């Protein structure tokens, strides 16, 4: 895969991967930063011709979500650096999006990642297993279990107070 | 071949609808332009930074004959004090005194002492065209019998014009001296201790008092907020 085809693939995958990162709980600014970093790595990867990136969405998602985790650790250690960053205003998510993000956030990280990979990115069981470093059987079982949990919680949500979009990061 | 038959179609519809409600900003740079960028190797940057720090430190020590003082001040340095403003040094951040920081026209205490034996040890002033901030580092003698006590805390005061993003894991609301105050907590992490913050708005400024969780209970933070307000009013 050469540099220009990676760039094209990255551009076309951008909206879907960005939404997947936000669904994982990233703030808009962090999601944009992480994705930008993943783009750069993809281009370097292609330039070095180390290997073909079969599913750019999955590749970008994995690299960007790892960077997000690193960023969260840094934010914990260096709080004031995060404080001084002037975040650009982002459009608030829709009510459904806020509900989805809030309910995903309540799930364990692995379940959240599997659901986002399957439902938001549209990856297959095998692609998800490869991307997240899990067995295919584990992905299948996690999908069924986490789907049921998420579905129940979303169905119950209108009876509870809806989450405040301002609190969804 | 994609295997979608194990997905819940109703949930899939909801997810599709929900994610379409997440606004996607345009990429900050065209991806193609990134190909030509070259980043210096991380190891080389670290070595260069260490060499620069060593050069400056040893040069200053040799010039002033204060090598022992340099070492002592390093031992005494507060955690994070070196990194608090490293991200904004280009916009005019400088160490100053409490009185020197009053040019920022922010609500600051009248004296360097706060109830509880706290004494201001370092003041950092940041001025930009859009906003101003003052960071006060406090120390006190470590109280005996308090496990994990460090005798350190900080207070940040931010003007309007900057978004101060809360980063604590959990928050609760309290009213202290008639002001709504958000008490935030972040549990200890493998690589660092937990901390608590008290965040409130006073005279148009955002004030955040931050201390280590094993030294500051909610009551301690409340006392500090009261002391701060009494000193500032």
Interface residues (C-beta under 8 A of the other chain):
Chain A: X3 X4 X6 X7 X10 X11 X14 X15 X18 X19 X20 X22 X23 X28 X32 X35 X36 X39 X40 X43 X47 X73 X75 X76 X77 X78 X79 X80 X81 X82 X83 X84 X85 X86 X87 X88 X90 X91 X93 X94 X95 X96 X97 X99 X100 X118 X119 X120 X122 X123 X124 X125 X126 X127 X140 X143 X144 X147 X150 X151 X154
Chain B: X1 X2 X3 X4 X6 X7 X8 X10 X11 X12 X14 X15 X17 X18 X19 X20 X21 X22 X23 X24 X25 X27 X28 X29 X30 X31 X32 X34 X35 X37 X80 X83 X84 X85 X86 X87 X88 X126 X130 X133 X135 X156 X158 X162 X163 X164 X165 X167 X186 X189 X191 X192 X195 X208 X210
